[in-house]
Amino acid sequence: MAHYNTILSQITALITRHVFDDHAEIHHSGQKFRAYDRWSQFMAMLIGQLSGRKSLRDIVDNLKAQQYRLYHLGMKPTSRATLARVNEKQPASLYQIIFYELLKKCQMVSPGHKFSFKNKLYLLDTTTIDLCLSVFPWAQFRKRKGAIKLHMGIDADGYLPTFMDMTDGKVHEINWAKETLKLPKGSFAVFDRGFTDYSWYSTLMADGIFFVTRLKSNADVEYLLKRAGRKSPGVTNDQQIKLKGIDDPLRLVAYTDLETGQEYRFVTNAHHLKAAEIAAIYKERWKIELFFKWIKQNLKIKTFLGTSPNAVLTQVWIALCVYLLIAYLNFKAKLGASMQQILRVLQLNLFERRDLVDLFRPPDRQQPVSPQILLWNQL
């Protein structure tokens, strides 16, 4: 019989331990650890995400129950008090770095987007997570309500989270976009009307970035020449416009959904694309809504195991790392399953010793005696 590590070990093999330790040494606060380390913290929180644990005590009890299956992961014994203290005190920036290391590997194997251009396409949006203001007093939102906002940018190549910032609930998405978001030159960005700000549009255009968004009904518009050529089905208008405060002309595309009869008016600076593709690009924005729904339903990102901003950020970054690990498995092994299906199978078999890829194959196609596939090292 071939020897297999646990499913958990095979998943986390994508994270190189010595690279992790180098980053952990840089992103450390206070005295050196005596009997614990950041790797053990990371693995404990990652196991908590993958197995759906509900509290720190639940995570620790699960680790104790599976202790004889975890020795090969290099984890140190974890107590509830130690895990809580490290989550509160040790910088969450370590897991931001690990996230971007994983993102690079995912981008190497992710499929491209479906549009005619080769430029990157980013889907931008913000989601609000309600919190108890008395427990999270730093997360001010309203007078008697607390909340945080996760500001996200999703790469349409594989729908990978690429930009993420956490703020309190009072920070508007356009303020995040103007002050923090840095998009690469030549890329496309699609966003909803919550990002409406004409000065930001001008900045995007000056930086060589294309955008697609919906036009507000009360926009101050000057209508210019209509564009020549036959219109695709659903496209009812395609013409140049000027918006108040923006020197360069923009493009208005009006599109009527053939199923619902609802009309949408899009504004863009992408003058070189077909009108129907402009409408399709905006429709792609729905994928970030599905992403938010997925992480809220399947990862522990709505309730938190610590109350400080650092503890919350630690949990969010590790949850996003879990998402990338699942996405990488899906891309690399070409499983043809949904992210939710993959997560459910992993949850049921996390500590089993069997081949990771065979886990998703029909029984008649499994090869239990074949050598273990070194999936994660074939980059």
C-alpha positions, 0 to 999 in steps of 0.5 A, spaced: 500 500 500 502 506 498 503 511 504 499 518 504 500 524 509 493 526 511 489 531 506 490 537 511 498 535 510 497 535 502 493 541 502 498 545 506 504 543 503 503 549 498 506 553 504 513 553 504 515 552 512 522 555 511 519 561 507 513 562 512 518 562 518 522 567 515 516 572 514 514 570 521 521 573 524 520 579 521 512 580 523 513 579 530 512 583 536 514 583 543 519 577 546 521 571 542 516 565 543 518 560 548 514 554 547 509 556 541 510 559 534 506 563 529 506 556 524 502 553 530 497 559 530 496 559 523 495 551 523 490 552 528 486 557 525 486 554 518 484 547 521 478 551 525 476 554 518 477 548 514 473 544 519 468 549 521 470 550 528 465 555 532 470 558 538 477 557 540 475 552 545 472 548 540 479 549 535 483 547 541 479 541 543 479 538 536 486 539 535 487 535 542 482 529 539 486 529 532 493 530 536 496 523 533 494 525 526 498 532 527 505 530 529 507 531 522 505 538 521 510 541 526 505 544 530 506 545 538 501 544 543 496 549 543 492 552 549 486 556 548 489 562 552 495 562 548 491 562 541 487 568 544 493 571 546 497 570 540 491 572 535 490 579 539 498 581 540 502 578 534 501 582 527 496 580 522 500 583 517 504 576 517 498 573 514 497 578 509 504 576 506 502 569 506 496 571 502 499 574 497 505 568 496 499 564 495 495 569 490 502 569 486 501 561 486 494 561 484 495 566 479 500 562 475 495 556 474 488 560 474 484 560 468 483 567 464 477 571 463 472 570 458 473 577 454 476 579 448 481 583 451 487 580 455 488 586 460 486 584 467 479 585 469 478 587 477 471 587 480 470 592 486 465 592 491 465 592 499 461 588 504 459 590 511 459 585 517 455 587 523 458 587 530 456 588 537 458 595 538 459 594 546 464 588 544 468 591 538 468 599 540 473 600 535 468 598 529 464 604 530 458 604 524 452 608 527 450 610 534 448 604 537 451 599 532 458 596 530 460 594 523 466 593 519 467 593 512 471 589 507 473 592 501 475 587 496 477 587 488 477 580 485 481 578 479 476 576 474 482 570 472 479 565 476 475 570 481 481 570 486 481 576 491 487 580 489 485 587 494 483 587 501 482 592 506 478 592 512 475 598 515 470 600 520 463 601 518 463 608 517 468 608 511 465 609 504 467 605 499 469 611 494 474 613 500 477 606 500 478 606 492 481 614 492 485 613 498 488 606 498 486 602 491 492 602 486 490 598 480 495 597 475 496 601 468 492 598 462 487 594 467 479 594 467 475 595 473 468 594 474 464 597 480 457 599 482 454 606 483 457 606 490 463 608 487 461 614 483 466 620 484 467 624 477 474 626 480 476 619 481 474 617 474 479 622 472 484 619 476 483 612 473 483 615 466 489 619 467 493 612 470 491 609 464 485 604 467 479 603 463 472 602 467 465 600 467 460 602 471 452 604 471 450 612 470 446 615 476 439 617 474 441 624 476 448 625 473 449 631 469 450 629 462 452 632 456 450 628 450 454 628 444 455 624 437 452 617 437 457 612 435 456 609 428 454 601 426 449 596 427 447 595 435 447 588 438 441 585 441 439 589 447 443 595 446 439 601 445 444 606 445 451 607 444 454 614 444 459 619 447 457 623 453 461 628 457 460 628 465 461 635 469 468 636 471 471 631 466 474 634 460 475 627 456 469 624 453 466 618 455 461 613 452 454 611 454 451 604 453 444 603 454 442 596 454 435 592 455 435 585 458 432 581 453 428 577 459 426 582 464 425 588 460 429 592 464 434 598 462 441 599 464 445 605 462 453 604 463 458 609 463 465 607 460 472 610 457 473 603 453 471 606 447 475 600 443 470 595 445 463 593 442 457 595 446 455 588 448 461 587 451 461 593 455 454 590 458 457 583 459 463 586 463 458 589 468 454 583 468 461 580 470 460 584 477 455 579 480 461 574 481 464 579 487 457 578 490 457 571 489 464 571 492 462 575 498 456 570 499 460 564 499 465 566 504 460 568 509 456 562 508 462 557 508 468 560 512 468 563 519 468 571 517 461 573 520 463 572 527 470 572 530 474 569 535 477 575 538 475 582 539 481 587 537 482 589 530 488 585 530 485 579 532 479 580 527 484 581 521 488 575 523 482 571 522 480 574 515 486 574 512 487 566 514 480 565 511 482 568 505 488 564 505 483 558 505 479 560 499 486 560 495 488 553 497 481 551 495 482 555 489 489 552 487 486 545 488 481 546 483 485 549 478 491 545 478 487 538 479 481 540 474 476 537 479 470 540 475 467 541 482 464 547 485 468 551 491 463 549 496 463 541 494 470 541 494 470 544 501 465 539 504 469 533 501 475 536 505 471 537 511 469 530 512 476 527 510 481 533 513 485 528 517 484 522 513 490 518 510 489 518 502 491 521 496 488 528 495 486 528 488 483 521 488 479 524 494 475 527 488 475 522 483 469 517 482 470 510 486 472 506 479 477 511 477 481 511 484 488 508 484 489 507 491 496 503 490 499 508 485 505 513 488 502 519 491 501 525 487 506 531 489 501 536 486 503 542 490 510 542 488 509 542 481 509 549 480 
